[in-house]
């Protein structure tokens, strides 16, 4: 089973936060901040479309196999 991760950011923000989801399920755990202009983030967003979350927030759900961002 691949580890799942989430990037969540306010609309128009230069920064988002990365969280990982434990393999057994449960609440996401904060893993760090990411710059939304990072080429790895941009490549991920080109493959996995973000979706609107609460209010003006956006988020993208992905697996470790889809990006090296959650490998750390």
N, CA, C, O and CB atoms as a CASP TS submission, in Angstrom:
PFRMAT TS
TARGET T0000
AUTHOR 0000-0000-0000
METHOD Language model
MODEL 1
PARENT N/A
ATOM      1  N   UNK     1       0.845  -1.179   0.000  1.00  0.00           N
ATOM      2  CA  UNK     1       0.000   0.000   0.000  1.00  0.00           C
ATOM      3  C   UNK     1       0.893   1.246   0.000  1.00  0.00           C
ATOM      4  O   UNK     1       1.821   1.339   0.803  1.00  0.00           O
ATOM      5  CB  UNK     1      -0.963  -0.004   1.227  1.00  0.00           C
ATOM      6  N   UNK     2       0.624   2.184  -0.877  1.00  0.00           N
ATOM      7  CA  UNK     2       1.419   3.407  -0.968  1.00  0.00           C
ATOM      8  C   UNK     2       0.981   4.412   0.093  1.00  0.00           C
ATOM      9  O   UNK     2      -0.200   4.528   0.422  1.00  0.00           O
ATOM     10  CB  UNK     2       1.298   4.026  -2.372  1.00  0.00           C
ATOM     11  N   UNK     3       1.953   5.119   0.606  1.00  0.00           N
ATOM     12  CA  UNK     3       1.642   6.166   1.573  1.00  0.00           C
ATOM     13  C   UNK     3       0.933   7.300   0.845  1.00  0.00           C
ATOM     14  O   UNK     3       1.342   7.701  -0.244  1.00  0.00           O
ATOM     15  CB  UNK     3       2.933   6.680   2.288  1.00  0.00           C
ATOM     16  N   UNK     4      -0.132   7.812   1.452  1.00  0.00           N
ATOM     17  CA  UNK     4      -0.877   8.914   0.859  1.00  0.00           C
ATOM     18  C   UNK     4      -0.423  10.227   1.475  1.00  0.00           C
ATOM     19  O   UNK     4       0.055  10.267   2.609  1.00  0.00           O
ATOM     20  CB  UNK     4      -2.395   8.719   1.051  1.00  0.00           C
ATOM     21  N   UNK     5      -0.580  11.298   0.710  1.00  0.00           N
ATOM     22  CA  UNK     5      -0.201  12.624   1.176  1.00  0.00           C
ATOM     23  C   UNK     5      -1.188  13.652   0.632  1.00  0.00           C
ATOM     24  O   UNK     5      -1.935  13.386  -0.310  1.00  0.00           O
ATOM     25  CB  UNK     5       1.247  12.969   0.746  1.00  0.00           C
ATOM     26  N   UNK     6      -1.170  14.827   1.246  1.00  0.00           N
ATOM     27  CA  UNK     6      -2.073  15.919   0.875  1.00  0.00           C
ATOM     28  C   UNK     6      -1.278  17.218   0.915  1.00  0.00           C
ATOM     29  O   UNK     6      -0.524  17.467   1.856  1.00  0.00           O
ATOM     30  CB  UNK     6      -3.323  15.989   1.833  1.00  0.00           C
ATOM     31  N   UNK     7      -1.452  18.037  -0.105  1.00  0.00           N
ATOM     32  CA  UNK     7      -0.972  19.419  -0.048  1.00  0.00           C
ATOM     33  C   UNK     7      -2.224  20.284   0.004  1.00  0.00           C
ATOM     34  O   UNK     7      -3.158  20.088  -0.772  1.00  0.00           O
ATOM     35  CB  UNK     7      -0.037  19.793  -1.293  1.00  0.00           C
ATOM     36  N   UNK     8      -2.235  21.233   0.916  1.00  0.00           N
ATOM     37  CA  UNK     8      -3.376  22.128   1.097  1.00  0.00           C
ATOM     38  C   UNK     8      -2.846  23.556   1.159  1.00  0.00           C
ATOM     39  O   UNK     8      -1.850  23.820   1.834  1.00  0.00           O
ATOM     40  CB  UNK     8      -4.192  21.767   2.393  1.00  0.00           C
ATOM     41  N   UNK     9      -3.511  24.490   0.453  1.00  0.00           N
ATOM     42  CA  UNK     9      -3.030  25.869   0.415  1.00  0.00           C
ATOM     43  C   UNK     9      -4.185  26.838   0.164  1.00  0.00           C
ATOM     44  O   UNK     9      -5.178  26.481  -0.469  1.00  0.00           O
ATOM     45  CB  UNK     9      -1.953  26.033  -0.671  1.00  0.00           C
ATOM     46  N   UNK    10      -4.044  28.078   0.672  1.00  0.00           N
ATOM     47  CA  UNK    10      -5.042  29.108   0.380  1.00  0.00           C
ATOM     48  C   UNK    10      -4.916  29.544  -1.079  1.00  0.00           C
ATOM     49  O   UNK    10      -3.810  29.615  -1.615  1.00  0.00           O
ATOM     50  CB  UNK    10      -4.874  30.328   1.333  1.00  0.00           C
ATOM     51  N   UNK    11      -6.030  29.832  -1.711  1.00  0.00           N
ATOM     52  CA  UNK    11      -6.035  30.287  -3.100  1.00  0.00           C
ATOM     53  C   UNK    11      -5.085  31.466  -3.274  1.00  0.00           C
ATOM     54  O   UNK    11      -5.175  32.451  -2.542  1.00  0.00           O
ATOM     55  CB  UNK    11      -7.458  30.677  -3.540  1.00  0.00           C
ATOM     56  N   UNK    12      -4.179  31.370  -4.236  1.00  0.00           N
ATOM     57  CA  UNK    12      -3.248  32.446  -4.536  1.00  0.00           C
ATOM     58  C   UNK    12      -2.015  32.498  -3.656  1.00  0.00           C
ATOM     59  O   UNK    12      -1.165  33.365  -3.860  1.00  0.00           O
ATOM     60  CB  UNK    12      -3.946  33.721  -4.437  1.00  0.00           C
ATOM     61  N   UNK    13      -1.886  31.613  -2.693  1.00  0.00           N
ATOM     62  CA  UNK    13      -0.742  31.630  -1.787  1.00  0.00           C
ATOM     63  C   UNK    13       0.499  31.036  -2.451  1.00  0.00           C
ATOM     64  O   UNK    13       0.397  30.153  -3.302  1.00  0.00           O
ATOM     65  CB  UNK    13      -1.069  30.863  -0.505  1.00  0.00           C
ATOM     66  N   UNK    14       1.667  31.530  -2.054  1.00  0.00           N
ATOM     67  CA  UNK    14       2.931  30.977  -2.526  1.00  0.00           C
ATOM     68  C   UNK    14       3.340  29.731  -1.751  1.00  0.00           C
ATOM     69  O   UNK    14       4.243  29.006  -2.168  1.00  0.00           O
ATOM     70  CB  UNK    14       4.021  32.020  -2.427  1.00  0.00           C
ATOM     71  N   UNK    15       2.675  29.478  -0.619  1.00  0.00           N
ATOM     72  CA  UNK    15       3.044  28.365   0.251  1.00  0.00           C
ATOM     73  C   UNK    15       1.845  27.478   0.542  1.00  0.00           C
ATOM     74  O   UNK    15       0.710  27.945   0.637  1.00  0.00           O
ATOM     75  CB  UNK    15       3.640  28.882   1.556  1.00  0.00           C
ATOM     76  N   UNK    16       2.127  26.180   0.682  1.00  0.00           N
ATOM     77  CA  UNK    16       1.116  25.225   1.098  1.00  0.00           C
ATOM     78  C   UNK    16       1.700  24.340   2.168  1.00  0.00           C
ATOM     79  O   UNK    16       2.905  24.375   2.418  1.00  0.00           O
ATOM     80  CB  UNK    16       0.607  24.388  -0.090  1.00  0.00           C
ATOM     81  N   UNK    17       0.862  23.547   2.802  1.00  0.00           N
ATOM     82  CA  UNK    17       1.419  22.608   3.773  1.00  0.00           C
ATOM     83  C   UNK    17       1.190  21.182   3.303  1.00  0.00           C
ATOM     84  O   UNK    17       0.162  20.848   2.715  1.00  0.00           O
ATOM     85  CB  UNK    17       0.797  22.823   5.166  1.00  0.00           C
ATOM     86  N   UNK    18       2.175  20.363   3.582  1.00  0.00           N
ATOM     87  CA  UNK    18       2.195  18.966   3.204  1.00  0.00           C
ATOM     88  C   UNK    18       1.875  18.139   4.439  1.00  0.00           C
ATOM     89  O   UNK    18       2.437  18.358   5.511  1.00  0.00           O
ATOM     90  CB  UNK    18       3.567  18.564   2.592  1.00  0.00           C
ATOM     91  N   UNK    19       0.974  17.195   4.275  1.00  0.00           N
ATOM     92  CA  UNK    19       0.640  16.272   5.357  1.00  0.00           C
ATOM     93  C   UNK    19       0.652  14.859   4.798  1.00  0.00           C
ATOM     94  O   UNK    19       0.310  14.638   3.636  1.00  0.00           O
ATOM     95  CB  UNK    19      -0.749  16.612   5.992  1.00  0.00           C
ATOM     96  N   UNK    20       1.048  13.907   5.630  1.00  0.00           N
ATOM     97  CA  UNK    20       1.000  12.503   5.232  1.00  0.00           C
ATOM     98  C   UNK    20      -0.103  11.818   6.025  1.00  0.00           C
ATOM     99  O   UNK    20      -0.419  12.209   7.149  1.00  0.00           O
ATOM    100  CB  UNK    20       2.376  11.798   5.460  1.00  0.00           C
ATOM    101  N   UNK    21      -0.677  10.796   5.420  1.00  0.00           N
ATOM    102  CA  UNK    21      -1.743  10.025   6.055  1.00  0.00           C
ATOM    103  C   UNK    21      -1.143   8.689   6.460  1.00  0.00           C
ATOM    104  O   UNK    21      -0.560   7.999   5.624  1.00  0.00           O
ATOM    105  CB  UNK    21      -2.985   9.836   5.099  1.00  0.00           C
ATOM    106  N   UNK    22      -1.274   8.307   7.737  1.00  0.00           N
ATOM    107  CA  UNK    22      -0.719   7.020   8.170  1.00  0.00           C
ATOM    108  C   UNK    22      -1.277   5.867   7.328  1.00  0.00           C
ATOM    109  O   UNK    22      -2.433   5.908   6.905  1.00  0.00           O
ATOM    110  CB  UNK    22      -1.024   6.781   9.662  1.00  0.00           C
ATOM    111  N   UNK    23      -0.463   4.850   7.089  1.00  0.00           N
ATOM    112  CA  UNK    23      -0.879   3.726   6.239  1.00  0.00           C
ATOM    113  C   UNK    23      -2.114   3.022   6.757  1.00  0.00           C
ATOM    114  O   UNK    23      -2.894   2.493   5.965  1.00  0.00           O
ATOM    115  CB  UNK    23       0.241   2.730   6.115  1.00  0.00           C
ATOM    116  N   UNK    24      -2.313   3.001   8.048  1.00  0.00           N
ATOM    117  CA  UNK    24      -3.495   2.363   8.615  1.00  0.00           C
ATOM    118  C   UNK    24      -4.715   3.273   8.619  1.00  0.00           C
ATOM    119  O   UNK    24      -5.772   2.893   9.124  1.00  0.00           O
ATOM    120  CB  UNK    24      -3.205   1.910  10.017  1.00  0.00           C
ATOM    121  N   UNK    25      -4.578   4.471   8.058  1.00  0.00           N
ATOM    122  CA  UNK    25      -5.672   5.447   8.073  1.00  0.00           C
ATOM    123  C   UNK    25      -5.490   6.415   9.224  1.00  0.00           C
ATOM    124  O   UNK    25      -4.450   6.420   9.883  1.00  0.00           O
ATOM    125  CB  UNK    25      -7.039   4.742   8.180  1.00  0.00           C
ATOM    126  N   UNK    26      -6.475   7.211   9.459  1.00  0.00           N
ATOM    127  CA  UNK    26      -6.405   8.189  10.528  1.00  0.00           C
ATOM    128  C   UNK    26      -6.215   9.594  10.008  1.00  0.00           C
ATOM    129  O   UNK    26      -6.299   9.848   8.806  1.00  0.00           O
ATOM    130  CB  UNK    26      -5.296   7.846  11.468  1.00  0.00           C
ATOM    131  N   UNK    27      -5.961  10.490  10.916  1.00  0.00           N
ATOM    132  CA  UNK    27      -5.823  11.899  10.573  1.00  0.00           C
ATOM    133  C   UNK    27      -4.490  12.191   9.909  1.00  0.00           C
ATOM    134  O   UNK    27      -3.473  11.595  10.267  1.00  0.00           O
ATOM    135  CB  UNK    27      -5.979  12.755  11.807  1.00  0.00           C
ATOM    136  N   UNK    28      -4.485  13.117   8.930  1.00  0.00           N
ATOM    137  CA  UNK    28      -3.219  13.517   8.309  1.00  0.00           C
ATOM    138  C   UNK    28      -2.281  14.146   9.338  1.00  0.00           C
ATOM    139  O   UNK    28      -2.725  14.791  10.288  1.00  0.00           O
ATOM    140  CB  UNK    28      -3.473  14.502   7.155  1.00  0.00           C
ATOM    141  N   UNK    29      -0.987  13.949   9.134  1.00  0.00           N
ATOM    142  CA  UNK    29       0.035  14.509  10.027  1.00  0.00           C
ATOM    143  C   UNK    29       0.887  15.505   9.262  1.00  0.00           C
ATOM    144  O   UNK    29       1.394  15.201   8.183  1.00  0.00           O
ATOM    145  CB  UNK    29       0.924  13.391  10.633  1.00  0.00           C
ATOM    146  N   UNK    30       1.041  16.693   9.823  1.00  0.00           N
ATOM    147  CA  UNK    30       1.825  17.745   9.190  1.00  0.00           C
ATOM    148  C   UNK    30       3.236  17.245   8.930  1.00  0.00           C
ATOM    149  O   UNK    30       3.877  16.673   9.811  1.00  0.00           O
ATOM    150  CB  UNK    30       1.852  19.013  10.065  1.00  0.00           C
ATOM    151  N   UNK    31       3.724  17.472   7.684  1.00  0.00           N
ATOM    152  CA  UNK    31       5.059  17.014   7.312  1.00  0.00           C
ATOM    153  C   UNK    31       5.967  18.154   6.861  1.00  0.00           C
ATOM    154  O   UNK    31       7.163  17.944   6.664  1.00  0.00           O
ATOM    155  CB  UNK    31       4.959  15.984   6.215  1.00  0.00           C
ATOM    156  N   UNK    32       5.419  19.354   6.696  1.00  0.00           N
ATOM    157  CA  UNK    32       6.244  20.487   6.300  1.00  0.00           C
ATOM    158  C   UNK    32       5.520  21.419   5.347  1.00  0.00           C
ATOM    159  O   UNK    32       4.387  21.169   4.935  1.00  0.00           O
ATOM    160  CB  UNK    32       7.518  20.000   5.665  1.00  0.00           C
ATOM    161  N   UNK    33       6.211  22.505   5.006  1.00  0.00           N
ATOM    162  CA  UNK    33       5.670  23.482   4.067  1.00  0.00           C
ATOM    163  C   UNK    33       6.289  23.253   2.698  1.00  0.00           C
ATOM    164  O   UNK    33       7.430  22.801   2.592  1.00  0.00           O
ATOM    165  CB  UNK    33       5.933  24.931   4.555  1.00  0.00           C
ATOM    166  N   UNK    34       5.537  23.565   1.654  1.00  0.00           N
ATOM    167  CA  UNK    34       6.050  23.482   0.285  1.00  0.00           C
ATOM    168  C   UNK    34       5.778  24.801  -0.423  1.00  0.00           C
ATOM    169  O   UNK    34       4.754  25.447  -0.199  1.00  0.00           O
ATOM    170  CB  UNK    34       5.403  22.292  -0.492  1.00  0.00           C
ATOM    171  N   UNK    35       6.709  25.182  -1.276  1.00  0.00           N
ATOM    172  CA  UNK    35       6.508  26.376  -2.101  1.00  0.00           C
ATOM    173  C   UNK    35       5.716  25.930  -3.328  1.00  0.00           C
ATOM    174  O   UNK    35       6.101  24.986  -4.016  1.00  0.00           O
ATOM    175  CB  UNK    35       7.890  27.058  -2.511  1.00  0.00           C
ATOM    176  N   UNK    36       4.618  26.611  -3.591  1.00  0.00           N
ATOM    177  CA  UNK    36       3.738  26.218  -4.678  1.00  0.00           C
ATOM    178  C   UNK    36       4.388  26.393  -6.051  1.00  0.00           C
ATOM    179  O   UNK    36       3.927  25.803  -7.028  1.00  0.00           O
ATOM    180  CB  UNK    36       2.462  27.015  -4.612  1.00  0.00           C
ATOM    181  N   UNK    37       5.442  27.190  -6.138  1.00  0.00           N
ATOM    182  CA  UNK    37       6.151  27.367  -7.405  1.00  0.00           C
ATOM    183  C   UNK    37       7.259  26.335  -7.616  1.00  0.00           C
ATOM    184  O   UNK    37       7.899  26.328  -8.667  1.00  0.00           O
ATOM    185  CB  UNK    37       6.738  28.757  -7.470  1.00  0.00           C
ATOM    186  N   UNK    38       7.490  25.473  -6.641  1.00  0.00           N
ATOM    187  CA  UNK    38       8.491  24.408  -6.770  1.00  0.00           C
ATOM    188  C   UNK    38       8.133  23.561  -7.999  1.00  0.00           C
ATOM    189  O   UNK    38       6.978  23.165  -8.153  1.00  0.00           O
ATOM    190  CB  UNK    38       8.553  23.517  -5.462  1.00  0.00           C
ATOM    191  N   UNK    39       9.097  23.282  -8.866  1.00  0.00           N
ATOM    192  CA  UNK    39       8.809  22.480 -10.064  1.00  0.00           C
ATOM    193  C   UNK    39       8.184  21.120  -9.756  1.00  0.00           C
ATOM    194  O   UNK    39       7.377  20.624 -10.541  1.00  0.00           O
ATOM    195  CB  UNK    39      10.078  22.272 -10.848  1.00  0.00           C
ATOM    196  N   UNK    40       8.545  20.511  -8.623  1.00  0.00           N
ATOM    197  CA  UNK    40       7.941  19.219  -8.251  1.00  0.00           C
ATOM    198  C   UNK    40       6.464  19.372  -7.937  1.00  0.00           C
ATOM    199  O   UNK    40       5.657  18.511  -8.287  1.00  0.00           O
ATOM    200  CB  UNK    40       8.666  18.612  -7.043  1.00  0.00           C
ATOM    201  N   UNK    41       6.104  20.481  -7.268  1.00  0.00           N
ATOM    202  CA  UNK    41       4.695  20.746  -6.955  1.00  0.00           C
ATOM    203  C   UNK    41       3.936  21.031  -8.249  1.00  0.00           C
ATOM    204  O   UNK    41       2.834  20.520  -8.451  1.00  0.00           O
ATOM    205  CB  UNK    41       4.556  21.943  -5.961  1.00  0.00           C
ATOM    206  N   UNK    42       4.521  21.841  -9.119  1.00  0.00           N
ATOM    207  CA  UNK    42       3.873  22.164 -10.387  1.00  0.00           C
ATOM    208  C   UNK    42       3.662  20.906 -11.237  1.00  0.00           C
ATOM    209  O   UNK    42       2.613  20.752 -11.862  1.00  0.00           O
ATOM    210  CB  UNK    42       4.707  23.194 -11.162  1.00  0.00           C
ATOM    211  N   UNK    43       4.644  20.014 -11.264  1.00  0.00           N
ATOM    212  CA  UNK    43       4.513  18.761 -12.014  1.00  0.00           C
ATOM    213  C   UNK    43       3.400  17.898 -11.424  1.00  0.00           C
ATOM    214  O   UNK    43       2.626  17.288 -12.163  1.00  0.00           O
ATOM    215  CB  UNK    43       5.850  17.984 -12.013  1.00  0.00           C
ATOM    216  N   UNK    44       3.321  17.846 -10.114  1.00  0.00           N
ATOM    217  CA  UNK    44       2.258  17.088  -9.457  1.00  0.00           C
ATOM    218  C   UNK    44       0.893  17.658  -9.816  1.00  0.00           C
ATOM    219  O   UNK    44      -0.023  16.908 -10.155  1.00  0.00           O
ATOM    220  CB  UNK    44       2.451  17.095  -7.934  1.00  0.00           C
ATOM    221  N   UNK    45       0.748  18.979  -9.746  1.00  0.00           N
ATOM    222  CA  UNK    45      -0.533  19.613 -10.047  1.00  0.00           C
ATOM    223  C   UNK    45      -0.931  19.433 -11.513  1.00  0.00           C
ATOM    224  O   UNK    45      -2.118  19.453 -11.838  1.00  0.00           O
ATOM    225  CB  UNK    45      -0.472  21.095  -9.708  1.00  0.00           C
ATOM    226  N   UNK    46       0.051  19.257 -12.395  1.00  0.00           N
ATOM    227  CA  UNK    46      -0.248  19.001 -13.804  1.00  0.00           C
ATOM    228  C   UNK    46      -0.814  17.589 -14.002  1.00  0.00           C
ATOM    229  O   UNK    46      -1.583  17.346 -14.931  1.00  0.00           O
ATOM    230  CB  UNK    46       1.018  19.189 -14.659  1.00  0.00           C
ATOM    231  N   UNK    47      -0.422  16.658 -13.115  1.00  0.00           N
ATOM    232  CA  UNK    47      -0.893  15.271 -13.213  1.00  0.00           C
ATOM    233  C   UNK    47      -2.138  15.003 -12.394  1.00  0.00           C
ATOM    234  O   UNK    47      -3.005  14.235 -12.809  1.00  0.00           O
ATOM    235  CB  UNK    47       0.190  14.333 -12.778  1.00  0.00           C
ATOM    236  N   UNK    48      -2.234  15.637 -11.223  1.00  0.00           N
ATOM    237  CA  UNK    48      -3.339  15.385 -10.293  1.00  0.00           C
ATOM    238  C   UNK    48      -4.068  16.706 -10.066  1.00  0.00           C
ATOM    239  O   UNK    48      -3.540  17.583  -9.382  1.00  0.00           O
ATOM    240  CB  UNK    48      -2.825  14.777  -8.931  1.00  0.00           C
ATOM    241  N   UNK    49      -5.252  16.868 -10.617  1.00  0.00           N
ATOM    242  CA  UNK    49      -5.935  18.156 -10.486  1.00  0.00           C
ATOM    243  C   UNK    49      -6.331  18.452  -9.033  1.00  0.00           C
ATOM    244  O   UNK    49      -6.874  17.589  -8.344  1.00  0.00           O
ATOM    245  CB  UNK    49      -7.176  18.179 -11.375  1.00  0.00           C
ATOM    246  N   UNK    50      -6.055  19.676  -8.577  1.00  0.00           N
ATOM    247  CA  UNK    50      -6.470  20.051  -7.228  1.00  0.00           C
ATOM    248  C   UNK    50      -7.986  20.217  -7.166  1.00  0.00           C
ATOM    249  O   UNK    50      -8.653  20.401  -8.184  1.00  0.00           O
ATOM    250  CB  UNK    50      -5.770  21.353  -6.786  1.00  0.00           C
ATOM    251  N   UNK    51      -8.505  20.147  -5.955  1.00  0.00           N
ATOM    252  CA  UNK    51      -9.937  20.369  -5.759  1.00  0.00           C
ATOM    253  C   UNK    51     -10.134  21.412  -4.678  1.00  0.00           C
ATOM    254  O   UNK    51      -9.299  21.582  -3.789  1.00  0.00           O
ATOM    255  CB  UNK    51     -10.664  19.051  -5.388  1.00  0.00           C
ATOM    256  N   UNK    52     -11.239  22.094  -4.773  1.00  0.00           N
ATOM    257  CA  UNK    52     -11.555  23.120  -3.785  1.00  0.00           C
ATOM    258  C   UNK    52     -11.896  22.443  -2.460  1.00  0.00           C
ATOM    259  O   UNK    52     -12.603  21.436  -2.423  1.00  0.00           O
ATOM    260  CB  UNK    52     -12.732  24.020  -4.269  1.00  0.00           C
ATOM    261  N   UNK    53     -11.383  23.012  -1.383  1.00  0.00           N
ATOM    262  CA  UNK    53     -11.665  22.501  -0.037  1.00  0.00           C
ATOM    263  C   UNK    53     -12.493  23.563   0.692  1.00  0.00           C
ATOM    264  O   UNK    53     -13.338  24.205   0.068  1.00  0.00           O
ATOM    265  CB  UNK    53     -10.328  22.166   0.754  1.00  0.00           C
ATOM    266  N   UNK    54     -12.282  23.757   1.951  1.00  0.00           N
ATOM    267  CA  UNK    54     -13.028  24.727   2.747  1.00  0.00           C
ATOM    268  C   UNK    54     -12.752  26.157   2.291  1.00  0.00           C
ATOM    269  O   UNK    54     -11.594  26.545   2.133  1.00  0.00           O
ATOM    270  CB  UNK    54     -12.679  24.574   4.223  1.00  0.00           C
ATOM    271  N   UNK    55     -13.807  26.943   2.080  1.00  0.00           N
ATOM    272  CA  UNK    55     -13.649  28.361   1.753  1.00  0.00           C
ATOM    273  C   UNK    55     -12.766  28.575   0.547  1.00  0.00           C
ATOM    274  O   UNK    55     -13.057  28.079  -0.541  1.00  0.00           O
ATOM    275  CB  UNK    55     -13.082  29.108   2.929  1.00  0.00           C
ATOM    276  N   UNK    56     -11.678  29.319   0.739  1.00  0.00           N
ATOM    277  CA  UNK    56     -10.775  29.620  -0.385  1.00  0.00           C
ATOM    278  C   UNK    56      -9.562  28.690  -0.413  1.00  0.00           C
ATOM    279  O   UNK    56      -8.539  29.024  -1.012  1.00  0.00           O
ATOM    280  CB  UNK    56     -10.305  31.075  -0.306  1.00  0.00           C
ATOM    281  N   UNK    57      -9.668  27.548   0.221  1.00  0.00           N
ATOM    282  CA  UNK    57      -8.567  26.587   0.266  1.00  0.00           C
ATOM    283  C   UNK    57      -8.656  25.603  -0.898  1.00  0.00           C
ATOM    284  O   UNK    57      -9.744  25.266  -1.366  1.00  0.00           O
ATOM    285  CB  UNK    57      -8.571  25.829   1.602  1.00  0.00           C
ATOM    286  N   UNK    58      -7.487  25.152  -1.353  1.00  0.00           N
ATOM    287  CA  UNK    58      -7.365  24.107  -2.358  1.00  0.00           C
ATOM    288  C   UNK    58      -6.578  22.959  -1.765  1.00  0.00           C
ATOM    289  O   UNK    58      -5.791  23.151  -0.838  1.00  0.00           O
ATOM    290  CB  UNK    58      -6.687  24.638  -3.647  1.00  0.00           C
ATOM    291  N   UNK    59      -6.786  21.755  -2.299  1.00  0.00           N
ATOM    292  CA  UNK    59      -5.984  20.628  -1.855  1.00  0.00           C
ATOM    293  C   UNK    59      -5.838  19.617  -2.975  1.00  0.00           C
ATOM    294  O   UNK    59      -6.665  19.530  -3.882  1.00  0.00           O
ATOM    295  CB  UNK    59      -6.606  19.973  -0.620  1.00  0.00           C
ATOM    296  N   UNK    60      -4.770  18.864  -2.884  1.00  0.00           N
ATOM    297  CA  UNK    60      -4.504  17.782  -3.828  1.00  0.00           C
ATOM    298  C   UNK    60      -4.081  16.561  -3.014  1.00  0.00           C
ATOM    299  O   UNK    60      -3.227  16.652  -2.133  1.00  0.00           O
ATOM    300  CB  UNK    60      -3.398  18.186  -4.882  1.00  0.00           C
ATOM    301  N   UNK    61      -4.691  15.425  -3.324  1.00  0.00           N
ATOM    302  CA  UNK    61      -4.374  14.160  -2.664  1.00  0.00           C
ATOM    303  C   UNK    61      -3.559  13.319  -3.641  1.00  0.00           C
ATOM    304  O   UNK    61      -3.881  13.246  -4.827  1.00  0.00           O
ATOM    305  CB  UNK    61      -5.677  13.402  -2.208  1.00  0.00           C
ATOM    306  N   UNK    62      -2.513  12.693  -3.141  1.00  0.00           N
ATOM    307  CA  UNK    62      -1.652  11.904  -4.014  1.00  0.00           C
ATOM    308  C   UNK    62      -0.959  10.825  -3.199  1.00  0.00           C
ATOM    309  O   UNK    62      -1.050  10.800  -1.972  1.00  0.00           O
ATOM    310  CB  UNK    62      -0.613  12.802  -4.727  1.00  0.00           C
ATOM    311  N   UNK    63      -0.261   9.926  -3.904  1.00  0.00           N
ATOM    312  CA  UNK    63       0.516   8.885  -3.235  1.00  0.00           C
ATOM    313  C   UNK    63       1.995   9.187  -3.389  1.00  0.00           C
ATOM    314  O   UNK    63       2.393  10.001  -4.222  1.00  0.00           O
ATOM    315  CB  UNK    63       0.182   7.485  -3.805  1.00  0.00           C
ATOM    316  N   UNK    64       2.793   8.532  -2.589  1.00  0.00           N
ATOM    317  CA  UNK    64       4.242   8.719  -2.665  1.00  0.00           C
ATOM    318  C   UNK    64       4.758   8.366  -4.055  1.00  0.00           C
ATOM    319  O   UNK    64       5.753   8.932  -4.510  1.00  0.00           O
ATOM    320  CB  UNK    64       4.954   7.864  -1.602  1.00  0.00           C
ATOM    321  N   UNK    65       4.090   7.437  -4.730  1.00  0.00           N
ATOM    322  CA  UNK    65       4.522   7.040  -6.076  1.00  0.00           C
ATOM    323  C   UNK    65       4.318   8.171  -7.085  1.00  0.00           C
ATOM    324  O   UNK    65       4.966   8.178  -8.132  1.00  0.00           O
ATOM    325  CB  UNK    65       3.757   5.789  -6.532  1.00  0.00           C
ATOM    326  N   UNK    66       3.440   9.118  -6.795  1.00  0.00           N
ATOM    327  CA  UNK    66       3.153  10.215  -7.727  1.00  0.00           C
ATOM    328  C   UNK    66       4.090  11.399  -7.558  1.00  0.00           C
ATOM    329  O   UNK    66       4.156  12.256  -8.440  1.00  0.00           O
ATOM    330  CB  UNK    66       1.734  10.678  -7.551  1.00  0.00           C
ATOM    331  N   UNK    67       4.820  11.471  -6.442  1.00  0.00           N
ATOM    332  CA  UNK    67       5.700  12.612  -6.205  1.00  0.00           C
ATOM    333  C   UNK    67       6.749  12.275  -5.170  1.00  0.00           C
ATOM    334  O   UNK    67       6.501  11.504  -4.243  1.00  0.00           O
ATOM    335  CB  UNK    67       4.898  13.828  -5.761  1.00  0.00           C
ATOM    336  N   UNK    68       7.923  12.860  -5.336  1.00  0.00           N
ATOM    337  CA  UNK    68       8.997  12.680  -4.348  1.00  0.00           C
ATOM    338  C   UNK    68       8.810  13.602  -3.137  1.00  0.00           C
ATOM    339  O   UNK    68       9.588  13.527  -2.186  1.00  0.00           O
ATOM    340  CB  UNK    68      10.366  12.945  -4.998  1.00  0.00           C
ATOM    341  N   UNK    69       7.796  14.466  -3.157  1.00  0.00           N
ATOM    342  CA  UNK    69       7.598  15.407  -2.052  1.00  0.00           C
ATOM    343  C   UNK    69       7.353  14.693  -0.731  1.00  0.00           C
ATOM    344  O   UNK    69       7.811  15.167   0.309  1.00  0.00           O
ATOM    345  CB  UNK    69       6.434  16.334  -2.355  1.00  0.00           C
ATOM    346  N   UNK    70       6.653  13.578  -0.740  1.00  0.00           N
ATOM    347  CA  UNK    70       6.326  12.897   0.503  1.00  0.00           C
ATOM    348  C   UNK    70       7.359  11.855   0.902  1.00  0.00           C
ATOM    349  O   UNK    70       7.156  11.129   1.875  1.00  0.00           O
ATOM    350  CB  UNK    70       4.986  12.249   0.386  1.00  0.00           C
ATOM    351  N   UNK    71       8.451  11.769   0.176  1.00  0.00           N
ATOM    352  CA  UNK    71       9.481  10.754   0.451  1.00  0.00           C
ATOM    353  C   UNK    71      10.303  11.062   1.683  1.00  0.00           C
ATOM    354  O   UNK    71      10.920  10.163   2.255  1.00  0.00           O
ATOM    355  CB  UNK    71      10.399  10.619  -0.730  1.00  0.00           C
ATOM    356  N   UNK    72      10.322  12.323   2.105  1.00  0.00           N
ATOM    357  CA  UNK    72      11.167  12.704   3.240  1.00  0.00           C
ATOM    358  C   UNK    72      10.639  12.180   4.548  1.00  0.00           C
ATOM    359  O   UNK    72      11.241  12.417   5.595  1.00  0.00           O
ATOM    360  CB  UNK    72      11.296  14.196   3.318  1.00  0.00           C
TER
END
